[in-house]
């Protein structure tokens, strides 16, 4: 049995990035960058106008100035600006050599065949070549989750692909003779499988590829066969159920028979006490007790930080602090407890509203849960407005 802190420390040491692969620009959203990205050319590659107007020399103003040509986006004026002249220019157009300012068209009036500037010069309205980045500038570092802004930057560099962490592959084995698949009549004494669909949704949420789910009967030989068949095919093998001290809880025995190393079995928390972490080769095995509430807590507390770290992100649990919205009679708590809450915001503060919780087997409460408040062992009663650490799960 380990504490939550010890479990995080062990998982952090096991979380070795799994490798990388090149991915086309259009498929990079949400992926974790696995390379440093440097500017190879100046950004922007030429000085460009920031407004629609006229490119001029300050010393030639106020004019009148003849208009010698135009510079539009993608259609530059091919010469140096002649002395005493002006060039019609559009936003994004190349600023010709010799230009000191781009005057907004609203500040210009027609003067015969040319223009006259009505207002004193203010901003140059020019973004100079290399103003955003110079060759050799570091623009992105490994470990960044790529969103629209980062992908836009890669596109501006002319990149058609980037090196990112390989997408994690996971499989999920469920045990329990009481489980029945959804969509069929429910036999007496059985319950519908909740953990399978929930785990598939959770893995999809964090970008993990679920390559297989399989129900396994509570039979030692079949449990060993299923684990052995999947463990070499995936980065993470998730096991639901079969972790308690009962006669049908066969997971630890099966793992030992297959040569797996058990790093811990049991965490001093509620719910989720039987949580297990093992490994064989490069594959990590995570065993979660069968109750759905324990699945949800453990996934956000331990599984998600591990999956993120395997993908190249830092191993961390993103705790926040909020105030309890009402009094919470809760104990005495036998272990550190993670209580389901909804989360609100008012007057600049985050408020946590505890949900009625009868135990980790209760499913309806999961549909409303937005996070888990961290309650200390031995706690009997928490007063409204008390500050608590919490973890979002939505």
LUMPA-751193 format. One line per 8 residues: number of its first residue (from 0); their letters; for each residue x, y, z of C-alpha. Coordinates in nm, 4 decimals. Last residue first. Example, Ala and Ser with C-alpha at 12.3 -4.5 7.8 and 13.67 -1.06 7.14 Angstrom:
1) sa) 1.3670,-0.1060,0.7140; 1.2300,-0.4500,0.7800
REM end
This chain:
393) xxxxxxxx) -1.4441,1.8021,-1.7494; -1.2387,1.6259,-1.4834; -1.1120,1.9217,-1.2813; -0.8936,1.8516,-0.9786; -0.9537,2.0138,-0.6430; -0.7591,2.1609,-0.3525; -0.9847,2.2986,-0.0816; -1.0418,2.6360,0.0799
385) xxxxxxxx) -1.3205,2.6523,0.3389; -1.6086,2.8786,0.2343; -1.8703,2.6420,0.3851; -1.7392,2.4311,0.6707; -1.5875,2.0859,0.6409; -1.6830,1.8064,0.8789; -1.5305,1.4787,0.9889; -1.1829,1.4714,0.8296
377) xxxxxxxx) -0.9771,1.1702,0.9332; -0.7885,1.1509,0.6059; -0.7822,1.4803,0.4175; -1.0364,1.5818,0.1512; -0.9317,1.6550,-0.2089; -1.2231,1.7899,-0.4115; -1.2970,1.6039,-0.7355; -1.4171,1.7646,-1.0561
369) xxxxxxxx) -1.7047,1.8253,-1.2941; -1.9303,1.5421,-1.1750; -2.2890,1.5607,-1.3000; -2.2990,1.2429,-1.5115; -2.0820,1.0676,-1.2542; -2.3515,1.1097,-0.9868; -2.5814,0.8770,-1.1824; -2.3263,0.5891,-1.1633
361) xxxxxxxx) -2.3088,0.4929,-0.7948; -2.0587,0.2111,-0.7395; -1.8011,0.4558,-0.6021; -2.0031,0.5370,-0.2936; -2.3125,0.7158,-0.1649; -2.2224,1.0586,-0.2954; -2.4532,1.3594,-0.2897; -2.2570,1.6174,-0.4901
353) xxxxxxxx) -2.0288,1.8704,-0.3284; -2.0482,2.2269,-0.4657; -1.7055,2.3808,-0.5180; -1.6823,2.7548,-0.5706; -1.4085,2.9306,-0.7669; -1.3639,3.2950,-0.6735; -1.3664,3.6149,-0.8828; -1.7019,3.7285,-0.7525
345) xxxxxxxx) -1.8641,3.3992,-0.8620; -1.7391,3.0897,-1.0417; -1.8872,2.7404,-1.0316; -1.7631,2.3838,-1.0085; -1.9645,2.0669,-0.9502; -1.8198,1.8229,-0.7028; -1.7238,1.4570,-0.6592; -1.5255,1.3881,-0.3376
337) xxxxxxxx) -1.1680,1.2613,-0.3541; -1.0874,1.1060,-0.0169; -0.7689,1.0592,0.1848; -0.8470,0.7521,0.3911; -1.0803,0.6433,0.6721; -1.2839,0.9671,0.6516; -1.4584,1.0526,0.9789; -1.6587,1.1558,0.8166
329) xxxxxxxx) -1.8157,1.3741,0.5577; -2.0453,1.6470,0.6829; -2.0004,1.9118,0.4126; -2.1095,2.2701,0.4811; -2.1875,2.4560,0.1617; -2.0083,2.6234,-0.1321; -1.6589,2.4958,-0.0518; -1.4002,2.7374,-0.1802
321) xxxxxxxx) -1.1639,2.6572,-0.4648; -0.7992,2.5781,-0.5267; -0.6538,2.4166,-0.8380; -0.4466,2.1040,-0.8882; -0.3100,2.0232,-1.2330; -0.1435,1.6866,-1.1614; 0.1939,1.6791,-1.3318; 0.4230,1.4590,-1.5390
313) xxxxxxxx) 0.5662,1.6940,-1.7996; 0.4431,1.6361,-2.1563; 0.6156,1.3961,-2.3962; 0.3410,1.1480,-2.4812; 0.4418,0.9111,-2.1998; 0.4095,1.2100,-1.9676; 0.0553,1.2808,-2.0827; -0.0437,0.9157,-2.0392
305) xxxxxxxx) 0.0978,0.9140,-1.6850; -0.0734,1.2390,-1.5866; -0.4022,1.0996,-1.7300; -0.3799,0.7634,-1.5527; -0.3128,0.8952,-1.2032; -0.5656,1.1458,-1.0733; -0.7897,1.1816,-1.3789; -0.8199,0.8095,-1.4527
297) xxxxxxxx) -0.8210,0.7141,-1.0865; -1.1221,0.9285,-1.0064; -1.3235,0.8117,-1.3081; -1.2450,0.4441,-1.2572; -1.3161,0.4624,-0.8844; -1.6604,0.6008,-0.9625; -1.7186,0.3184,-1.2110; -1.6589,0.0405,-0.9525
289) xxxxxxxx) -1.4384,-0.2339,-1.0971; -1.1058,-0.1581,-0.9338; -0.8446,-0.0214,-1.1765; -0.5336,-0.2092,-1.2849; -0.2706,-0.0224,-1.4831; -0.0179,-0.2185,-1.6875; 0.2776,-0.0378,-1.8426; 0.4435,-0.1802,-2.1519
281) xxxxxxxx) 0.8134,-0.1197,-2.2091; 0.9207,-0.4639,-2.0916; 0.6597,-0.5895,-1.8506; 0.5037,-0.3408,-1.6172; 0.2826,-0.3078,-1.3109; 0.0649,-0.0440,-1.1447; -0.2336,-0.1353,-0.9304; -0.5299,0.0587,-0.7850
273) xxxxxxxx) -0.6963,-0.1395,-0.5022; -0.7826,0.1819,-0.3024; -0.9766,0.3533,-0.5799; -1.2320,0.5636,-0.3929; -1.1005,0.6630,-0.1441; -0.7248,0.6838,-0.1082; -0.4383,0.4945,0.0536; -0.3208,0.3339,-0.2713
265) xxxxxxxx) -0.3095,-0.0412,-0.3298; -0.0863,-0.2517,-0.5488; 0.2495,-0.0978,-0.6279; 0.5350,-0.1493,-0.8713; 0.4252,-0.4988,-0.9766; 0.6833,-0.6404,-1.2169; 0.5328,-0.8659,-1.4801; 0.6673,-1.2139,-1.5442
257) xxxxxxxx) 0.3454,-1.3665,-1.6789; 0.2766,-1.5659,-1.3604; 0.3079,-1.2465,-1.1557; 0.0558,-1.0680,-1.3775; -0.1924,-1.3560,-1.3484; -0.1643,-1.3600,-0.9697; -0.2177,-0.9839,-0.9540; -0.5222,-1.0015,-1.1799
249) xxxxxxxx) -0.7071,-1.2938,-1.0204; -0.9773,-1.1377,-0.8087; -1.2291,-1.4241,-0.8163; -1.1264,-1.5575,-0.4748; -1.1695,-1.2196,-0.3129; -0.8834,-0.9907,-0.2045; -0.9600,-0.7169,-0.4572; -0.8035,-0.6533,-0.7980
241) xxxxxxxx) -1.0223,-0.8426,-1.0469; -1.1796,-0.5324,-1.1965; -1.0886,-0.3222,-1.4995; -0.7469,-0.3667,-1.6593; -0.5762,-0.1068,-1.8765; -0.2747,-0.2083,-2.0848; -0.0513,0.0831,-2.1814; 0.2022,0.0982,-2.4655
233) xxxxxxxx) 0.0291,-0.1706,-2.6675; 0.0897,-0.4859,-2.8681; 0.3226,-0.6765,-2.6327; 0.0728,-0.6727,-2.3458; -0.2249,-0.7769,-2.5535; -0.1933,-1.1550,-2.5943; -0.0265,-1.2059,-2.2561; -0.3069,-1.0215,-2.0777
225) xxxxxxxx) -0.5725,-1.2267,-2.2565; -0.4007,-1.5616,-2.1946; -0.3376,-1.4840,-1.8278; -0.7030,-1.3932,-1.7711; -0.8167,-1.7040,-1.9600; -0.6024,-1.9279,-1.7394; -0.7155,-1.7609,-1.4164; -1.0895,-1.7703,-1.4894
217) xxxxxxxx) -1.3083,-1.4735,-1.3976; -1.4201,-1.4287,-1.7560; -1.2435,-1.1746,-1.9829; -1.4245,-0.8961,-2.1704; -1.2122,-0.7414,-2.4405; -1.1419,-0.3888,-2.5607; -0.8994,-0.3125,-2.8421; -0.6869,-0.0539,-3.0173
209) xxxxxxxx) -0.7865,0.2429,-2.8030; -0.5773,0.5238,-2.9496; -0.4978,0.7810,-2.6827; -0.5777,1.1474,-2.7520; -0.6792,1.2556,-2.4008; -1.0550,1.2586,-2.4692; -1.0347,0.9391,-2.6764; -0.8924,0.7615,-2.3734
201) xxxxxxxx) -1.1743,0.8918,-2.1551; -1.4434,0.7899,-2.4057; -1.3060,0.4363,-2.4380; -1.2812,0.4131,-2.0597; -1.6450,0.5147,-2.0188; -1.7692,0.2710,-2.2830; -1.5895,-0.0205,-2.1161; -1.6439,0.0871,-1.7547
193) xxxxxxxx) -2.0238,0.0889,-1.7692; -2.0953,-0.2765,-1.8483; -2.4609,-0.3470,-1.7775; -2.5391,-0.5262,-1.4542; -2.6106,-0.8930,-1.3791; -2.8056,-1.0690,-1.1061; -3.1042,-1.1590,-1.3238; -3.0206,-1.1318,-1.6923
185) xxxxxxxx) -3.0314,-0.7888,-1.8589; -3.1830,-0.7944,-2.2054; -2.9381,-0.6806,-2.4723; -2.8361,-0.3371,-2.5977; -2.5517,-0.2850,-2.3515; -2.3189,-0.5757,-2.2806; -2.3615,-0.7696,-1.9535; -2.1184,-0.7723,-1.6609
177) xxxxxxxx) -2.1708,-0.9967,-1.3559; -1.8986,-1.2409,-1.4605; -1.6417,-0.9702,-1.3939; -1.3323,-0.8866,-1.5927; -1.2661,-0.6057,-1.8367; -0.9537,-0.5773,-2.0525; -0.8647,-0.2460,-2.2145; -0.6020,-0.1889,-2.4796
169) xxxxxxxx) -0.3911,0.1213,-2.5295; -0.1803,0.2725,-2.8068; -0.0212,0.6124,-2.7497; 0.0098,0.8415,-3.0490; 0.3751,0.8865,-3.1413; 0.5182,1.2086,-3.0096; 0.5467,1.4734,-3.2777; 0.7883,1.5577,-3.5582
161) xxxxxxxx) 0.6350,1.8214,-3.7824; 0.4896,1.8335,-4.1322; 0.4438,2.0611,-4.4356; 0.6598,2.3371,-4.2881; 0.6674,2.6599,-4.4880; 0.7653,2.8656,-4.1856; 0.4245,3.0362,-4.1835; 0.2671,2.6889,-4.1734
153) xxxxxxxx) 0.4569,2.6040,-3.8570; 0.3355,2.9283,-3.6984; -0.0243,2.8535,-3.7955; 0.0110,2.5069,-3.6406; 0.1280,2.6692,-3.3175; -0.1697,2.9043,-3.3139; -0.4274,2.6360,-3.4008; -0.3142,2.3998,-3.1291
145) xxxxxxxx) -0.0073,2.1829,-3.0815; 0.0605,2.0508,-2.7331; 0.4122,2.1720,-2.6570; 0.6534,1.9130,-2.5170; 0.9440,1.9949,-2.7465; 1.0171,2.3664,-2.7956; 0.8746,2.6181,-3.0415; 1.0141,2.9421,-3.1909
137) xxxxxxxx) 1.3909,2.9326,-3.1318; 1.5459,3.2157,-3.3358; 1.8214,3.1030,-3.5736; 1.7108,3.3168,-3.8678; 1.5271,3.6226,-3.7308; 1.1737,3.6289,-3.6021; 0.8772,3.8649,-3.5833; 1.0562,4.1776,-3.7129
129) xxxxxxxx) 1.2522,3.9804,-3.9729; 1.1533,4.2110,-4.2613; 0.9832,4.5216,-4.1254; 0.6163,4.5573,-4.0403; 0.5207,4.8966,-4.1779; 0.2471,5.1335,-4.0588; 0.5115,5.4086,-4.0134; 0.3063,5.5370,-3.7180
121) xxxxxxxx) 0.2271,5.9099,-3.7089; 0.2896,6.1427,-4.0003; 0.1086,6.4757,-3.9880; -0.2304,6.4727,-4.1606; -0.3523,6.5839,-4.5058; -0.1120,6.3922,-4.7316; -0.1494,6.5040,-5.0958; -0.2053,6.2689,-5.3854
113) xxxxxxxx) -0.1390,6.2500,-5.7593; -0.2996,6.3108,-6.0957; -0.4596,6.6323,-5.9726; -0.4299,6.6341,-5.5938; -0.6447,6.3589,-5.4437; -0.6618,6.3497,-5.0673; -0.4772,6.1282,-4.8198; -0.5307,6.0604,-4.4495
105) xxxxxxxx) -0.8107,5.8060,-4.5052; -0.5777,5.6140,-4.7411; -0.3518,5.5456,-4.4467; 0.0049,5.6620,-4.5048; 0.2706,5.3925,-4.5391; 0.5977,5.5358,-4.4183; 0.9746,5.5326,-4.4850; 0.9816,5.3981,-4.8429
97) xxxxxxxx) 1.3170,5.3780,-5.0228; 1.2867,5.0166,-5.1303; 0.9261,4.9157,-5.1971; 0.6976,4.7874,-4.9169; 0.5650,4.4465,-5.0222; 0.1860,4.4307,-4.9885; 0.0247,4.2848,-4.6789; -0.2363,4.5598,-4.6568
89) xxxxxxxx) -0.2557,4.7347,-4.9917; -0.0178,4.9824,-5.1494; -0.0516,5.2741,-5.3951; 0.3013,5.3944,-5.4576; 0.4116,5.7540,-5.4081; 0.6641,5.9806,-5.5786; 0.8980,6.2686,-5.4863; 1.2090,6.0540,-5.5239
81) xxxxxxxx) 1.1391,5.7266,-5.7098; 1.0294,5.4283,-5.4970; 1.2663,5.1447,-5.5851; 1.1258,4.9146,-5.8513; 0.9053,4.6078,-5.9075; 0.5967,4.7143,-5.7100; 0.4915,4.3843,-5.5551; 0.2006,4.1618,-5.6643
73) xxxxxxxx) 0.1451,3.8949,-5.3941; -0.0557,4.1308,-5.1752; -0.0728,4.4523,-5.3756; 0.1948,4.7069,-5.4614; 0.0911,4.9846,-5.6979; 0.2360,5.2311,-5.9465; 0.3978,5.5733,-5.9731; 0.1342,5.7851,-5.7976
65) xxxxxxxx) 0.2456,6.1466,-5.8375; 0.3071,6.3319,-5.5107; 0.1522,6.6651,-5.4105; 0.3111,6.6641,-5.1649; 0.2922,6.6740,-4.7839; 0.5493,6.5263,-4.7735; 0.8598,6.4369,-4.9738; 1.0912,6.4076,-4.6706
57) xxxxxxxx) 0.8730,6.1358,-4.5179; 0.9144,5.9101,-4.8207; 0.5932,5.7462,-4.9390; 0.3930,5.4228,-4.9622; 0.0237,5.4970,-5.0020; -0.2788,5.3463,-4.8304; -0.4263,5.0169,-4.7114; -0.2769,4.9236,-4.3747
49) xxxxxxxx) -0.0033,4.7060,-4.2217; 0.2242,4.7278,-4.5231; 0.4983,4.4705,-4.5598; 0.8744,4.4421,-4.5155; 0.9829,4.1056,-4.6542; 1.0243,3.7463,-4.5278; 0.8066,3.8185,-4.2229; 0.9620,3.6400,-4.0488
41) xxxxxxxx) 1.3264,3.6027,-4.1530; 1.4470,3.2612,-4.2741; 1.5420,2.9403,-4.0924; 1.3363,3.0099,-3.7809; 1.3800,2.7257,-3.5376; 1.1453,2.4495,-3.4246; 1.2673,2.2157,-3.1531; 1.1354,1.8637,-3.1869
33) xxxxxxxx) 0.8855,1.6266,-3.0245; 0.5682,1.8398,-3.0427; 0.2696,1.6816,-2.8697; -0.0401,1.6287,-3.0875; -0.3677,1.8113,-3.0276; -0.4021,1.9335,-3.3846; -0.1204,1.7957,-3.5984; -0.3203,1.6212,-3.8724
25) xxxxxxxx) -0.3294,1.9016,-4.1309; 0.0427,1.9700,-4.0973; 0.1418,1.6149,-4.1863; 0.2849,1.3943,-3.9076; 0.6453,1.2823,-3.8576; 0.6824,1.0231,-3.5795; 0.8096,1.0168,-3.2227; 0.9050,0.7874,-2.9384
17) xxxxxxxx) 0.7511,0.6480,-2.6207; 0.8382,0.9165,-2.3678; 0.9393,0.7483,-2.0368; 0.6769,0.7622,-1.7622; 0.8028,0.5021,-1.5139; 0.9697,0.7563,-1.2832; 0.6564,0.9719,-1.2807; 0.4380,0.6707,-1.2033
9) xxxxxxxx) 0.6491,0.5975,-0.8968; 0.6335,0.9577,-0.7720; 0.2592,0.9819,-0.8341; 0.2024,0.6584,-0.6379; 0.4175,0.7872,-0.3521; 0.2118,1.1056,-0.3318; -0.1122,0.9054,-0.3356; 0.0147,0.6973,-0.0458
1) xx) 0.1348,0.3419,-0.0950; 0.0000,0.0000,0.0000
REM end
